[in-house]
Amino acid sequence: MSTDHQRDDLTISQEFLVKHPLLKTVIEFYLTKDNNDNGSNLSFLTVLIDNIIQNLALPKNAYRYNERVQKFAMSLYILAGRNAYEFVRMNIPGAIPAVSTIQLSLDREESQIIE
């Protein structure tokens, strides 16, 4: 971290972690992940969690999705259908794109296959 208000040696108090148990869990997840692999192989779960966390810091109209998340979302939409897709999307904010985005992506992919 290199901005003026951020430091490389960030310390988080136990009190803060007690107030924000999700943050504590995320930190523990990444500590475990760092200890168990060399970092070169990002699992889909890690990509999805990163994507959700990044999106939740943005306004809804500025959400961005990793390519792997986009492919997962298209597969979910195709295999599970619109209702199941919307159910997942509503219950896990920031995880997967809107249906309209998926439909546009599928239309683009279909037109590339046809051509």
N, CA, C and O atoms as a GROMACS GRO file, in nm:
protein
  460
    1MET      N    1   0.085  -0.117   0.000
    1MET     CA    2   0.000   0.000   0.000
    1MET      C    3   0.089   0.123   0.000
    1MET      O    4   0.181   0.134   0.081
    2SER      N    5   0.062   0.213  -0.089
    2SER     CA    6   0.156   0.323  -0.102
    2SER      C    7   0.094   0.461  -0.091
    2SER      O    8   0.166   0.560  -0.108
    3THR      N    9  -0.034   0.473  -0.065
    3THR     CA   10  -0.092   0.605  -0.052
    3THR      C   11  -0.059   0.663   0.085
    3THR      O   12  -0.017   0.590   0.175
    4ASP      N   13  -0.078   0.793   0.100
    4ASP     CA   14  -0.040   0.862   0.223
    4ASP      C   15  -0.113   0.810   0.346
    4ASP      O   16  -0.055   0.804   0.454
    5HIS      N   17  -0.240   0.774   0.331
    5HIS     CA   18  -0.318   0.732   0.446
    5HIS      C   19  -0.312   0.582   0.473
    5HIS      O   20  -0.376   0.533   0.566
    6GLN      N   21  -0.236   0.509   0.394
    6GLN     CA   22  -0.222   0.366   0.413
    6GLN      C   23  -0.077   0.331   0.441
    6GLN      O   24   0.015   0.398   0.394
    7ARG      N   25  -0.058   0.224   0.520
    7ARG     CA   26   0.077   0.180   0.553
    7ARG      C   27   0.091   0.033   0.520
    7ARG      O   28  -0.008  -0.041   0.515
    8ASP      N   29   0.214  -0.009   0.498
    8ASP     CA   30   0.240  -0.150   0.471
    8ASP      C   31   0.224  -0.235   0.596
    8ASP      O   32   0.193  -0.354   0.586
    9ASP      N   33   0.246  -0.177   0.712
    9ASP     CA   34   0.240  -0.253   0.838
    9ASP      C   35   0.109  -0.227   0.912
    9ASP      O   36   0.109  -0.180   1.026
   10LEU      N   37   0.000  -0.258   0.848
   10LEU     CA   38  -0.132  -0.237   0.904
   10LEU      C   39  -0.155  -0.327   1.026
   10LEU      O   40  -0.126  -0.447   1.022
   11THR      N   41  -0.206  -0.269   1.132
   11THR     CA   42  -0.240  -0.344   1.251
   11THR      C   43  -0.389  -0.325   1.278
   11THR      O   44  -0.440  -0.213   1.278
   12ILE      N   45  -0.456  -0.436   1.300
   12ILE     CA   46  -0.600  -0.431   1.327
   12ILE      C   47  -0.623  -0.480   1.469
   12ILE      O   48  -0.576  -0.586   1.508
   13SER      N   49  -0.695  -0.401   1.545
   13SER     CA   50  -0.719  -0.436   1.685
   13SER      C   51  -0.816  -0.554   1.696
   13SER      O   52  -0.899  -0.576   1.608
   14GLN      N   53  -0.803  -0.627   1.805
   14GLN     CA   54  -0.893  -0.739   1.832
   14GLN      C   55  -1.037  -0.688   1.845
   14GLN      O   56  -1.131  -0.755   1.802
   15GLU      N   57  -1.053  -0.571   1.904
   15GLU     CA   58  -1.186  -0.512   1.921
   15GLU      C   59  -1.252  -0.488   1.785
   15GLU      O   60  -1.371  -0.515   1.768
   16PHE      N   61  -1.174  -0.438   1.689
   16PHE     CA   62  -1.226  -0.415   1.555
   16PHE      C   63  -1.268  -0.546   1.490
   16PHE      O   64  -1.373  -0.554   1.426
   17LEU      N   65  -1.187  -0.650   1.507
   17LEU     CA   66  -1.219  -0.780   1.450
   17LEU      C   67  -1.342  -0.842   1.514
   17LEU      O   68  -1.419  -0.912   1.448
   18VAL      N   69  -1.362  -0.816   1.642
   18VAL     CA   70  -1.482  -0.866   1.711
   18VAL      C   71  -1.606  -0.796   1.654
   18VAL      O   72  -1.711  -0.859   1.638
   19LYS      N   73  -1.593  -0.668   1.624
   19LYS     CA   74  -1.706  -0.593   1.566
   19LYS      C   75  -1.736  -0.637   1.423
   19LYS      O   76  -1.849  -0.625   1.376
   20HIS      N   77  -1.634  -0.688   1.354
   20HIS     CA   78  -1.648  -0.725   1.213
   20HIS      C   79  -1.600  -0.869   1.192
   20HIS      O   80  -1.491  -0.891   1.140
   21PRO      N   81  -1.682  -0.966   1.232
   21PRO     CA   82  -1.639  -1.106   1.224
   21PRO      C   83  -1.612  -1.154   1.081
   21PRO      O   84  -1.529  -1.243   1.061
   22LEU      N   85  -1.679  -1.096   0.984
   22LEU     CA   86  -1.652  -1.135   0.846
   22LEU      C   87  -1.508  -1.100   0.808
   22LEU      O   88  -1.440  -1.179   0.741
   23LEU      N   89  -1.463  -0.984   0.850
   23LEU     CA   90  -1.325  -0.944   0.822
   23LEU      C   91  -1.227  -1.043   0.884
   23LEU      O   92  -1.127  -1.081   0.822
   24LYS      N   93  -1.255  -1.082   1.006
   24LYS     CA   94  -1.169  -1.179   1.074
   24LYS      C   95  -1.165  -1.311   0.997
   24LYS      O   96  -1.058  -1.370   0.980
   25THR      N   97  -1.279  -1.355   0.950
   25THR     CA   98  -1.286  -1.480   0.874
   25THR      C   99  -1.210  -1.468   0.742
   25THR      O  100  -1.139  -1.561   0.703
   26VAL      N  101  -1.225  -1.356   0.675
   26VAL     CA  102  -1.154  -1.335   0.548
   26VAL      C  103  -1.003  -1.334   0.571
   26VAL      O  104  -0.928  -1.394   0.493
   27ILE      N  105  -0.959  -1.268   0.676
   27ILE     CA  106  -0.816  -1.266   0.707
   27ILE      C  107  -0.765  -1.407   0.736
   27ILE      O  108  -0.660  -1.447   0.686
   28GLU      N  109  -0.840  -1.481   0.816
   28GLU     CA  110  -0.801  -1.619   0.846
   28GLU      C  111  -0.797  -1.705   0.720
   28GLU      O  112  -0.708  -1.789   0.705
   29PHE      N  113  -0.893  -1.685   0.630
   29PHE     CA  114  -0.896  -1.759   0.504
   29PHE      C  115  -0.768  -1.733   0.424
   29PHE      O  116  -0.704  -1.826   0.377
   30TYR      N  117  -0.733  -1.605   0.410
   30TYR     CA  118  -0.614  -1.572   0.331
   30TYR      C  119  -0.485  -1.615   0.399
   30TYR      O  120  -0.389  -1.652   0.332
   31LEU      N  121  -0.481  -1.610   0.531
   31LEU     CA  122  -0.362  -1.660   0.602
   31LEU      C  123  -0.346  -1.810   0.578
   31LEU      O  124  -0.235  -1.858   0.553
   32THR      N  125  -0.455  -1.883   0.587
   32THR     CA  126  -0.451  -2.027   0.562
   32THR      C  127  -0.412  -2.056   0.418
   32THR      O  128  -0.331  -2.144   0.391
   33LYS      N  129  -0.471  -1.981   0.326
   33LYS     CA  130  -0.441  -1.999   0.184
   33LYS      C  131  -0.294  -1.973   0.157
   33LYS      O  132  -0.229  -2.049   0.085
   34ASP      N  133  -0.240  -1.866   0.213
   34ASP     CA  134  -0.098  -1.833   0.192
   34ASP      C  135  -0.007  -1.941   0.248
   34ASP      O  136   0.100  -1.968   0.192
   35ASN      N  137  -0.047  -2.002   0.357
   35ASN     CA  138   0.035  -2.106   0.418
   35ASN      C  139   0.026  -2.240   0.345
   35ASN      O  140   0.114  -2.324   0.358
   36ASN      N  141  -0.082  -2.259   0.268
   36ASN     CA  142  -0.105  -2.389   0.204
   36ASN      C  143  -0.069  -2.396   0.057
   36ASN      O  144  -0.065  -2.506   0.001
   37ASP      N  145  -0.042  -2.284  -0.006
   37ASP     CA  146  -0.002  -2.292  -0.147
   37ASP      C  147   0.097  -2.182  -0.180
   37ASP      O  148   0.122  -2.092  -0.100
   38ASN      N  149   0.152  -2.192  -0.298
   38ASN     CA  150   0.254  -2.096  -0.337
   38ASN      C  151   0.198  -1.971  -0.404
   38ASN      O  152   0.274  -1.886  -0.448
   39GLY      N  153   0.066  -1.959  -0.413
   39GLY     CA  154   0.004  -1.841  -0.469
   39GLY      C  155  -0.009  -1.841  -0.619
   39GLY      O  156  -0.072  -1.752  -0.676
   40SER      N  157   0.050  -1.938  -0.686
   40SER     CA  158   0.044  -1.939  -0.832
   40SER      C  159  -0.087  -1.997  -0.885
   40SER      O  160  -0.124  -1.973  -1.000
   41ASN      N  161  -0.157  -2.074  -0.802
   41ASN     CA  162  -0.280  -2.138  -0.847
   41ASN      C  163  -0.398  -2.080  -0.771
   41ASN      O  164  -0.427  -2.121  -0.659
   42LEU      N  165  -0.466  -1.983  -0.831
   42LEU     CA  166  -0.582  -1.923  -0.767
   42LEU      C  167  -0.704  -2.011  -0.789
   42LEU      O  168  -0.742  -2.038  -0.902
   43SER      N  169  -0.764  -2.053  -0.681
   43SER     CA  170  -0.885  -2.133  -0.694
   43SER      C  171  -1.001  -2.041  -0.732
   43SER      O  172  -0.994  -1.920  -0.714
   44PHE      N  173  -1.105  -2.101  -0.786
   44PHE     CA  174  -1.222  -2.022  -0.822
   44PHE      C  175  -1.281  -1.953  -0.700
   44PHE      O  176  -1.326  -1.839  -0.708
   45LEU      N  177  -1.281  -2.022  -0.587
   45LEU     CA  178  -1.335  -1.962  -0.465
   45LEU      C  179  -1.261  -1.833  -0.430
   45LEU      O  180  -1.324  -1.734  -0.393
   46THR      N  181  -1.130  -1.835  -0.440
   46THR     CA  182  -1.051  -1.716  -0.411
   46THR      C  183  -1.085  -1.603  -0.508
   46THR      O  184  -1.100  -1.488  -0.468
   47VAL      N  185  -1.097  -1.636  -0.634
   47VAL     CA  186  -1.131  -1.537  -0.736
   47VAL      C  187  -1.269  -1.478  -0.706
   47VAL      O  188  -1.289  -1.357  -0.715
   48LEU      N  189  -1.364  -1.565  -0.673
   48LEU     CA  190  -1.500  -1.519  -0.643
   48LEU      C  191  -1.502  -1.428  -0.520
   48LEU      O  192  -1.566  -1.323  -0.522
   49ILE      N  193  -1.433  -1.469  -0.414
   49ILE     CA  194  -1.428  -1.386  -0.293
   49ILE      C  195  -1.364  -1.252  -0.322
   49ILE      O  196  -1.415  -1.148  -0.280
   50ASP      N  197  -1.253  -1.252  -0.393
   50ASP     CA  198  -1.187  -1.126  -0.430
   50ASP      C  199  -1.282  -1.037  -0.508
   50ASP      O  200  -1.292  -0.917  -0.482
   51ASN      N  201  -1.352  -1.096  -0.603
   51ASN     CA  202  -1.445  -1.020  -0.687
   51ASN      C  203  -1.558  -0.959  -0.604
   51ASN      O  204  -1.593  -0.843  -0.623
   52ILE      N  205  -1.614  -1.037  -0.514
   52ILE     CA  206  -1.723  -0.987  -0.429
   52ILE      C  207  -1.674  -0.871  -0.343
   52ILE      O  208  -1.739  -0.768  -0.335
   53ILE      N  209  -1.559  -0.889  -0.279
   53ILE     CA  210  -1.507  -0.785  -0.190
   53ILE      C  211  -1.479  -0.656  -0.268
   53ILE      O  212  -1.511  -0.547  -0.222
   54GLN      N  213  -1.419  -0.670  -0.385
   54GLN     CA  214  -1.391  -0.551  -0.467
   54GLN      C  215  -1.521  -0.482  -0.508
   54GLN      O  216  -1.530  -0.360  -0.504
   55ASN      N  217  -1.621  -0.560  -0.547
   55ASN     CA  218  -1.747  -0.502  -0.591
   55ASN      C  219  -1.823  -0.434  -0.477
   55ASN      O  220  -1.886  -0.330  -0.499
   56LEU      N  221  -1.818  -0.490  -0.359
   56LEU     CA  222  -1.893  -0.431  -0.248
   56LEU      C  223  -1.838  -0.295  -0.207
   56LEU      O  224  -1.905  -0.219  -0.137
   57ALA      N  225  -1.717  -0.264  -0.250
   57ALA     CA  226  -1.659  -0.132  -0.222
   57ALA      C  227  -1.696  -0.030  -0.329
   57ALA      O  228  -1.658   0.087  -0.320
   58LEU      N  229  -1.771  -0.072  -0.431
   58LEU     CA  230  -1.809   0.015  -0.542
   58LEU      C  231  -1.959   0.036  -0.545
   58LEU      O  232  -2.035  -0.041  -0.486
   59PRO      N  233  -2.004   0.142  -0.614
   59PRO     CA  234  -2.149   0.154  -0.638
   59PRO      C  235  -2.196   0.039  -0.727
   59PRO      O  236  -2.118  -0.014  -0.807
   60LYS      N  237  -2.321   0.000  -0.714
   60LYS     CA  238  -2.373  -0.116  -0.789
   60LYS      C  239  -2.355  -0.102  -0.940
   60LYS      O  240  -2.333  -0.201  -1.009
   61ASN      N  241  -2.364   0.019  -0.991
   61ASN     CA  242  -2.352   0.036  -1.136
   61ASN      C  243  -2.206   0.034  -1.183
   61ASN      O  244  -2.180   0.050  -1.302
   62ALA      N  245  -2.113   0.016  -1.091
   62ALA     CA  246  -1.971   0.011  -1.128
   62ALA      C  247  -1.908  -0.126  -1.101
   62ALA      O  248  -1.787  -0.141  -1.111
   63TYR      N  249  -1.990  -0.224  -1.068
   63TYR     CA  250  -1.937  -0.358  -1.042
   63TYR      C  251  -1.864  -0.411  -1.165
   63TYR      O  252  -1.906  -0.389  -1.279
   64ARG      N  253  -1.755  -0.482  -1.141
   64ARG     CA  254  -1.677  -0.546  -1.246
   64ARG      C  255  -1.661  -0.692  -1.208
   64ARG      O  256  -1.663  -0.728  -1.090
   65TYR      N  257  -1.646  -0.778  -1.309
   65TYR     CA  258  -1.639  -0.921  -1.284
   65TYR      C  259  -1.519  -0.982  -1.355
   65TYR      O  260  -1.494  -0.956  -1.473
   66ASN      N  261  -1.446  -1.063  -1.281
   66ASN     CA  262  -1.335  -1.138  -1.333
   66ASN      C  263  -1.386  -1.230  -1.445
   66ASN      O  264  -1.501  -1.272  -1.444
   67GLU      N  265  -1.300  -1.260  -1.540
   67GLU     CA  266  -1.340  -1.344  -1.653
   67GLU      C  267  -1.389  -1.482  -1.606
   67GLU      O  268  -1.485  -1.536  -1.661
   68ARG      N  269  -1.324  -1.538  -1.505
   68ARG     CA  270  -1.367  -1.669  -1.454
   68ARG      C  271  -1.505  -1.660  -1.389
   68ARG      O  272  -1.585  -1.752  -1.401
   69VAL      N  273  -1.532  -1.549  -1.322
   69VAL     CA  274  -1.664  -1.529  -1.262
   69VAL      C  275  -1.768  -1.514  -1.372
   69VAL      O  276  -1.879  -1.566  -1.360
   70GLN      N  277  -1.734  -1.441  -1.477
   70GLN     CA  278  -1.826  -1.425  -1.591
   70GLN      C  279  -1.861  -1.561  -1.652
   70GLN      O  280  -1.977  -1.589  -1.679
   71LYS      N  281  -1.760  -1.644  -1.673
   71LYS     CA  282  -1.784  -1.777  -1.732
   71LYS      C  283  -1.870  -1.862  -1.639
   71LYS      O  284  -1.961  -1.933  -1.684
   72PHE      N  285  -1.842  -1.855  -1.509
   72PHE     CA  286  -1.924  -1.927  -1.412
   72PHE      C  287  -2.068  -1.879  -1.418
   72PHE      O  288  -2.161  -1.959  -1.418
   73ALA      N  289  -2.086  -1.748  -1.422
   73ALA     CA  290  -2.220  -1.690  -1.424
   73ALA      C  291  -2.296  -1.734  -1.550
   73ALA      O  292  -2.415  -1.765  -1.542
   74MET      N  293  -2.229  -1.735  -1.663
   74MET     CA  294  -2.295  -1.781  -1.786
   74MET      C  295  -2.335  -1.928  -1.774
   74MET      O  296  -2.445  -1.967  -1.815
   75SER      N  297  -2.247  -2.009  -1.718
   75SER     CA  298  -2.278  -2.151  -1.700
   75SER      C  299  -2.396  -2.169  -1.605
   75SER      O  300  -2.486  -2.249  -1.631
   76LEU      N  301  -2.396  -2.094  -1.497
   76LEU     CA  302  -2.506  -2.102  -1.401
   76LEU      C  303  -2.637  -2.063  -1.467
   76LEU      O  304  -2.739  -2.130  -1.448
   77TYR      N  305  -2.635  -1.956  -1.544
   77TYR     CA  306  -2.756  -1.909  -1.612
   77TYR      C  307  -2.807  -2.015  -1.710
   77TYR      O  308  -2.927  -2.042  -1.716
   78ILE      N  309  -2.716  -2.073  -1.786
   78ILE     CA  310  -2.755  -2.174  -1.886
   78ILE      C  311  -2.807  -2.301  -1.818
   78ILE      O  312  -2.910  -2.355  -1.857
   79LEU      N  313  -2.736  -2.348  -1.718
   79LEU     CA  314  -2.769  -2.476  -1.656
   79LEU      C  315  -2.884  -2.468  -1.556
   79LEU      O  316  -2.963  -2.562  -1.545
   80ALA      N  317  -2.893  -2.358  -1.482
   80ALA     CA  318  -2.992  -2.349  -1.375
   80ALA      C  319  -3.116  -2.269  -1.416
   80ALA      O  320  -3.223  -2.287  -1.358
   81GLY      N  321  -3.102  -2.182  -1.514
   81GLY     CA  322  -3.215  -2.101  -1.557
   81GLY      C  323  -3.217  -1.965  -1.488
   81GLY      O  324  -3.144  -1.939  -1.392
   82ARG      N  325  -3.304  -1.882  -1.540
   82ARG     CA  326  -3.311  -1.743  -1.494
   82ARG      C  327  -3.351  -1.730  -1.347
   82ARG      O  328  -3.290  -1.652  -1.274
   83ASN      N  329  -3.451  -1.805  -1.303
   83ASN     CA  330  -3.498  -1.791  -1.164
   83ASN      C  331  -3.390  -1.830  -1.064
   83ASN      O  332  -3.367  -1.759  -0.966
   84ALA      N  333  -3.325  -1.941  -1.088
   84ALA     CA  334  -3.218  -1.984  -0.996
   84ALA      C  335  -3.103  -1.883  -1.000
   84ALA      O  336  -3.043  -1.852  -0.897
   85TYR      N  337  -3.072  -1.834  -1.119
   85TYR     CA  338  -2.964  -1.735  -1.134
   85TYR      C  339  -2.996  -1.610  -1.052
   85TYR      O  340  -2.912  -1.561  -0.976
   86GLU      N  341  -3.118  -1.560  -1.067
   86GLU     CA  342  -3.158  -1.439  -0.993
   86GLU      C  343  -3.159  -1.465  -0.842
   86GLU      O  344  -3.125  -1.376  -0.764
   87PHE      N  345  -3.196  -1.585  -0.801
   87PHE     CA  346  -3.195  -1.619  -0.659
   87PHE      C  347  -3.053  -1.610  -0.603
   87PHE      O  348  -3.032  -1.551  -0.497
   88VAL      N  349  -2.958  -1.667  -0.674
   88VAL     CA  350  -2.817  -1.660  -0.630
   88VAL      C  351  -2.770  -1.516  -0.630
   88VAL      O  352  -2.706  -1.471  -0.535
   89ARG      N  353  -2.801  -1.444  -0.735
   89ARG     CA  354  -2.756  -1.305  -0.748
   89ARG      C  355  -2.812  -1.216  -0.637
   89ARG      O  356  -2.740  -1.131  -0.583
   90MET      N  357  -2.938  -1.235  -0.602
   90MET     CA  358  -2.999  -1.153  -0.497
   90MET      C  359  -2.943  -1.186  -0.358
   90MET      O  360  -2.937  -1.099  -0.271
   91ASN      N  361  -2.904  -1.310  -0.338
   91ASN     CA  362  -2.859  -1.353  -0.206
   91ASN      C  363  -2.709  -1.343  -0.184
   91ASN      O  364  -2.662  -1.356  -0.071
   92ILE      N  365  -2.634  -1.321  -0.290
   92ILE     CA  366  -2.489  -1.301  -0.276
   92ILE      C  367  -2.453  -1.174  -0.354
   92ILE      O  368  -2.407  -1.181  -0.468
   93PRO      N  369  -2.474  -1.058  -0.292
   93PRO     CA  370  -2.451  -0.931  -0.361
   93PRO      C  371  -2.307  -0.919  -0.412
   93PRO      O  372  -2.211  -0.953  -0.343
   94GLY      N  373  -2.295  -0.869  -0.534
   94GLY     CA  374  -2.164  -0.844  -0.592
   94GLY      C  375  -2.096  -0.967  -0.649
   94GLY      O  376  -1.985  -0.957  -0.701
   95ALA      N  377  -2.162  -1.083  -0.641
   95ALA     CA  378  -2.097  -1.207  -0.683
   95ALA      C  379  -2.105  -1.231  -0.833
   95ALA      O  380  -2.006  -1.268  -0.896
   96ILE      N  381  -2.222  -1.209  -0.891
   96ILE     CA  382  -2.240  -1.238  -1.033
   96ILE      C  383  -2.315  -1.122  -1.100
   96ILE      O  384  -2.391  -1.050  -1.035
   97PRO      N  385  -2.293  -1.105  -1.229
   97PRO     CA  386  -2.353  -0.993  -1.302
   97PRO      C  387  -2.505  -1.004  -1.315
   97PRO      O  388  -2.564  -1.110  -1.293
   98ALA      N  389  -2.565  -0.893  -1.352
   98ALA     CA  390  -2.709  -0.889  -1.379
   98ALA      C  391  -2.743  -0.979  -1.498
   98ALA      O  392  -2.658  -1.007  -1.583
   99VAL      N  393  -2.867  -1.023  -1.502
   99VAL     CA  394  -2.912  -1.109  -1.612
   99VAL      C  395  -2.889  -1.042  -1.746
   99VAL      O  396  -2.847  -1.107  -1.842
  100SER      N  397  -2.916  -0.912  -1.755
  100SER     CA  398  -2.898  -0.842  -1.883
  100SER      C  399  -2.752  -0.849  -1.930
  100SER      O  400  -2.726  -0.861  -2.050
  101THR      N  401  -2.660  -0.842  -1.838
  101THR     CA  402  -2.517  -0.852  -1.872
  101THR      C  403  -2.485  -0.991  -1.924
  101THR      O  404  -2.412  -1.007  -2.022
  102ILE      N  405  -2.539  -1.091  -1.858
  102ILE     CA  406  -2.516  -1.230  -1.900
  102ILE      C  407  -2.577  -1.254  -2.038
  102ILE      O  408  -2.515  -1.317  -2.124
  103GLN      N  409  -2.698  -1.203  -2.059
  103GLN     CA  410  -2.761  -1.221  -2.189
  103GLN      C  411  -2.680  -1.155  -2.300
  103GLN      O  412  -2.667  -1.211  -2.409
  104LEU      N  413  -2.626  -1.036  -2.274
  104LEU     CA  414  -2.540  -0.970  -2.374
  104LEU      C  415  -2.415  -1.053  -2.402
  104LEU      O  416  -2.374  -1.068  -2.517
  105SER      N  417  -2.355  -1.105  -2.296
  105SER     CA  418  -2.235  -1.188  -2.313
  105SER      C  419  -2.266  -1.313  -2.394
  105SER      O  420  -2.189  -1.352  -2.482
  106LEU      N  421  -2.378  -1.376  -2.363
  106LEU     CA  422  -2.416  -1.496  -2.437
  106LEU      C  423  -2.446  -1.464  -2.583
  106LEU      O  424  -2.410  -1.541  -2.672
  107ASP      N  425  -2.511  -1.351  -2.607
  107ASP     CA  426  -2.539  -1.310  -2.745
  107ASP      C  427  -2.408  -1.286  -2.822
  107ASP      O  428  -2.396  -1.326  -2.938
  108ARG      N  429  -2.311  -1.222  -2.756
  108ARG     CA  430  -2.182  -1.197  -2.820
  108ARG      C  431  -2.111  -1.328  -2.852
  108ARG      O  432  -2.056  -1.345  -2.961
  109GLU      N  433  -2.112  -1.419  -2.756
  109GLU     CA  434  -2.046  -1.548  -2.778
  109GLU      C  435  -2.114  -1.626  -2.890
  109GLU      O  436  -2.047  -1.690  -2.971
  110GLU      N  437  -2.246  -1.621  -2.894
  110GLU     CA  438  -2.320  -1.692  -2.998
  110GLU      C  439  -2.289  -1.634  -3.135
  110GLU      O  440  -2.272  -1.709  -3.232
  111SER      N  441  -2.280  -1.502  -3.144
  111SER     CA  442  -2.251  -1.441  -3.274
  111SER      C  443  -2.109  -1.473  -3.319
  111SER      O  444  -2.083  -1.482  -3.439
  112GLN      N  445  -2.017  -1.489  -3.225
  112GLN     CA  446  -1.880  -1.526  -3.262
  112GLN      C  447  -1.874  -1.670  -3.311
  112GLN      O  448  -1.795  -1.702  -3.400
  113ILE      N  449  -1.957  -1.755  -3.255
  113ILE     CA  450  -1.959  -1.895  -3.297
  113ILE      C  451  -2.019  -1.907  -3.437
  113ILE      O  452  -1.970  -1.985  -3.519
  114ILE      N  453  -2.125  -1.832  -3.463
  114ILE     CA  454  -2.194  -1.839  -3.592
  114ILE      C  455  -2.105  -1.787  -3.703
  114ILE      O  456  -2.102  -1.845  -3.812
  115GLU      N  457  -2.034  -1.680  -3.678
  115GLU     CA  458  -1.950  -1.619  -3.782
  115GLU      C  459  -1.837  -1.706  -3.812
  115GLU      O  460  -1.754  -1.673  -3.897
   0.00000   0.00000   0.00000
